[in-house]
């Protein structure tokens, strides 16, 4: 077992750690929406290209970024590495970021993982590393046990499972935090008895033996106030620390930032030039194609007449053969396309088959992993700049479905046709009026009629594609309709017959408005991710965005011209929310086009309550994702009684963060929105603060951290 001792001295009852051998730790950061951090074996065999790994060495903290990791994993990995560097190592360590494009640095990283001389490193693929959504949905096996001898006999009792509340820890006792193979901690409260201190560690060691954890499982002893970041990550509301010890000038200290210290003007200078970075293959897409679909782990060749049509529940292999300029031999690209609802085993099978096909063409192909909604421009050019994505998929080899093969056939289907810079994506959406969008065209495929609906803002390319699609789609296989010719009815928005609304379940509110109805959009919508995850407030633009780019743990900013939306993910922290609201106002002030707050409406939208005017800027918005399939109107009626539109004024939301409350309100477990639960005392009026603490807020801020905590506990604001 690896016993971990943290920095300390006589006061913490630790031995001199300088005499102990430092042992490296490797942390695994995984999750597309809710990132989990676990400790794993220090070996290159623990790595996979779909995740991020942080290696803690004595004087260096490495952040290794997988080729196919998510943006959130990358941000959280950098944040975790920074915390180790600044909070645990006092800013005295060097932080190194290892990215896929720096092979030399990659090799140095592998050397740090104790690989043998001459040993070749083959990192597992993202699919071999496991599905992020499956990992997120699997309950964390984390249990907190209290070690207490208050009754005269030592008792070890479970007090909670993940997610844990920081308030469960009592300074007068010791605790054991069992994280499984990621580590077992013995936590020593400042008021714990000698017996509790001794027995906590010895029982923690017994846990690792009795439960059969791997030999590399860390066994750690920490005292109150010296917890490391992995320990803190198990608690949903761990207090944000103030770093009191001496650190180097280069260290990044997590401070409460009142105003975002960032120059937003640069976002307008580069505007949308970064969008075409994924178009690095100089080819017009006129080469030869061969496509297979993964069915029960095997490849089934796709009929050439359906090239360009994909099912979102399937995975595909696309072999593209072409001749590069200046060369007289064939070159190959192997794309493996992964539908948004394809299963983990199908994705893994696709990756394996892609590798096999690569070997069949002499290991000379360029392999590209393609996720639905993020298709590279060259991939789209291979299909004449147009692809169609249907809902459904063939059965998975691991599951028993009612049908042995093929897709289910609904009675009708609705398709959303959208063109962005000459590239057209057609995606099947829910067959109801709420799915319509004034900016685009739609095709309704019914048993006896086909409707083509043109929104006021749709362009000529979208109209042409909608007509072509209505003729190309196989009605018999898609909806079980007769192959005989049917009546096709075209209509402009605003001139729909009653029958059209009837087949969509009735007329309802859908995405419309000035920005969506305009034929010429001089200010295309732009999406930004706002985060303080790496210690400083940062803003990053997301190109070719879709609904999956809205990260639940962060705040996003959507600029659609005359309206600015601040989207709040349910996992965003209060400081992040406040900084983002301020940043939104700064964003408008920095706009060189001269926009001002008086010209732009600014709203706050909460996750799961997105109005049609917001969702209309995301093609094929899926209401099942956060709203349980309910429409915006249904949600407003259910949660707000129909008296509120669910969209809030940005200025009104910002005012909540400076509002003061009576002590009786702040002492409750559930506090008003905008109150940082870790710093409740800062929302007291000056008179209440002086009466409760016997000092002013400025005097309180001058106290050491431990004295502040003690003072907060005495007035029950901890």
Secondary structure, 3 states (H helix, E strand, C coil): CEEEECCCCCCCCCCCHHHCCCCCEEEEEECCCCCEEEEECCCHHHCECCCEEEEECCCEEEEEECCCCCHHHHHHHHHHHHHHHHHHCCCCCEEEEECCCCHHHHHHHHHHCCCCCCCCCCCECCCCCCCHHHHHHCCCCCEEEEEECCCCCCEEEEEEECCECHHHCCCCCEEEEECHHHCEEEEECCCCCHHHHHHHHHHHHHHHHHCCCCCCCEEEEEECCCCCHHHHCCECCCCCCCCCCCCCCCCCCCCCCCCCCCCCCHHHHHCCHHHHHHCCCCCCCCCEEEEEEEECCEEEECCHHHCCEEECCCEEEEEEEEECCCCCCEEEEEEEEECCCCCHHHHHHHHHHHHHHHHHCCCCCEEEEEECCCCCHHHHHCCCCEEEEECCCCCCCCCCCCCCCCCCCCCCEEEEEEEECCEEEEEEECCCHHHCECCCEEEEECCCEEEEEECCCCCHHHHHHHHHHHHHCCHHHHHCCCCCCCEEEEEECCCCCHHHHHHCCCCCCCECCHHHHCCCCCCCCEEEEEECCCCCCEEEEECCCCHHHCCCCCEEEEECCCEEEEEECCCCCHHHHHHHHHHHHHHHHCCCCCCCCCCCEEEEEECCCCCHHHHCCCCCCCCCCCCCCCCHHHHHHHHHCCCCCCEEEHHHHHHHHHCCCCHHHHCCCCCCCCCCHHHHHHHCCHHHHHHHHCCCHHHHHCCCHHHHHHHHHHCCCC
